[in-house]
Amino acid sequence: MWLSSSDKDNDKVMKTTQDMFNNNIGLDSHGNVILKDYSFDFTTIFDNEVKKIPITDKEFLKQDALRATKLLNETNKIIQSSPYANYKPNYLDPNYHTGQQSNLLKFKEIQKLYYKDPVKGTIAPWTKKEKAYYESLKTKKERYKYLVIRSGLRSAVIDIPFDAIGGVDENGRVINKEYEEIFYQVDINKDTLKSYLFRQEWGIAAGILGKPEYLSRDKLGFQARHIQALVLQMQLDATSTDFMGRKEYESYIENIIGNQRLGLRKNPLRKQQVAAIAKKIKPDKFGMLPYIDEIIGVDWIMDFSRIDVHGDIIEEIDVLLANGLLKDPRDSDSTNESKIAFAEKANFLIKRRADTLALDIPYLLDIENPELEYDIIELHAKIMAVTPPQGYPNAPTYYIPEYLEGLYKEGKLDSKLDPRIPAIYRESFPAELRQKILDYAKIHNIKD
């Protein structure tokens, strides 16, 4: 889109594009970002009135525009090179609503899922064909690799081929020398102190390669991704204990289930029920729990991560819920009014955070570590790029049912987001591996 401009300090014609947060960004005719002449007091971004900080140093703005332009171009390139860049939604046509194939019936089936907690075995379920194939895998390494692939987790910090997953022997030595450099880079970065987000992402990479204890060490980051990493950790290692002597699944029950700050619903009854079930949990012969999702179930995850770079939206909502100023729409006694109030507040927080993250907002002159801020935004784009468009199988995103109804009526509800779609039929699951499963089932006459 081309716009005219009378600003004598810029070319007379500029172009608009979008940044990774869906903000419109103005460019001059050379493709450089046209910066705003203000930044924000970030302590006020969620107040009724956000405080703007004027920036009058034109030389600083000129130099910072180069930084902003580079970041805009790099992050957009990252998003465009996503393995899911060609994902095509399947929107339900609201005008097709007659007969047994009615889209209205399909929509209602999806919508009703979100009126209650997920039923065990219904979210991204293991099919009989998939289970049979998994059970045919003879080694722990094969099963480790399969569970990592099934999780949908892909490294955002370094490219890890599927063949490298779990690629160490019992002594921790790299099996395939071709991947030694990958293991080396992950090993030297897995304990990084650069930032919580970098530490989390290098930890996920280490977990993918064969160190499950590193999969999820920090709480800052994408909520659903964090929960999926924790579930994968339970699947891969059901025997190790933490410093308190708890196994991974025991720690998950104690610290994660019902944790509002992590995007889950506060639910003391569920925690109590799962704790009772946990006493009967027994790992398989490999010390793994591949079907832990069938045993303890999964939770709806409230996830604002596409915008929530610094984790402050979920923290703000957590405070409002704890103080009774908002009601969790997932609660059974929530009302239309309380859901509307929640949605309005959430949308306000999302809009404010998106505005302040816009890539045409200059850095403050006294910013402590501009390089780190730059790197964090770039990493955020990389995580967005490897996030499955259909979500993670064991960390389903929550949607307010009435919000889904609005999408459906507008013809914008993607039926591929139905959380009941089995993991093996999602687009994040490798087509070649899916075919192996189907071929195995055909040979052994296994039907779902």
Secondary structure as GFF3:
##gff-version 3
##sequence-region A 1 448
A	DSSP	beta_strand	2	4	.	.	.	ID=ss1
A	DSSP	beta_strand	13	18	.	.	.	ID=ss2
A	DSSP	beta_strand	24	27	.	.	.	ID=ss3
A	DSSP	beta_strand	38	40	.	.	.	ID=ss4
A	DSSP	three_ten_helix	42	44	.	.	.	ID=ss5
A	DSSP	beta_strand	52	54	.	.	.	ID=ss6
A	DSSP	alpha_helix	58	80	.	.	.	ID=ss7
A	DSSP	alpha_helix	103	111	.	.	.	ID=ss8
A	DSSP	three_ten_helix	112	115	.	.	.	ID=ss9
A	DSSP	alpha_helix	128	136	.	.	.	ID=ss10
A	DSSP	alpha_helix	140	151	.	.	.	ID=ss11
A	DSSP	three_ten_helix	162	164	.	.	.	ID=ss12
A	DSSP	three_ten_helix	177	179	.	.	.	ID=ss13
A	DSSP	alpha_helix	180	189	.	.	.	ID=ss14
A	DSSP	alpha_helix	196	209	.	.	.	ID=ss15
A	DSSP	three_ten_helix	212	214	.	.	.	ID=ss16
A	DSSP	alpha_helix	223	236	.	.	.	ID=ss17
A	DSSP	alpha_helix	248	255	.	.	.	ID=ss18
A	DSSP	three_ten_helix	260	262	.	.	.	ID=ss19
A	DSSP	alpha_helix	268	278	.	.	.	ID=ss20
A	DSSP	alpha_helix	292	296	.	.	.	ID=ss21
A	DSSP	alpha_helix	312	322	.	.	.	ID=ss22
A	DSSP	alpha_helix	336	357	.	.	.	ID=ss23
A	DSSP	alpha_helix	370	386	.	.	.	ID=ss24
A	DSSP	alpha_helix	401	409	.	.	.	ID=ss25
A	DSSP	three_ten_helix	415	417	.	.	.	ID=ss26
A	DSSP	three_ten_helix	423	425	.	.	.	ID=ss27
A	DSSP	alpha_helix	431	443	.	.	.	ID=ss28
###
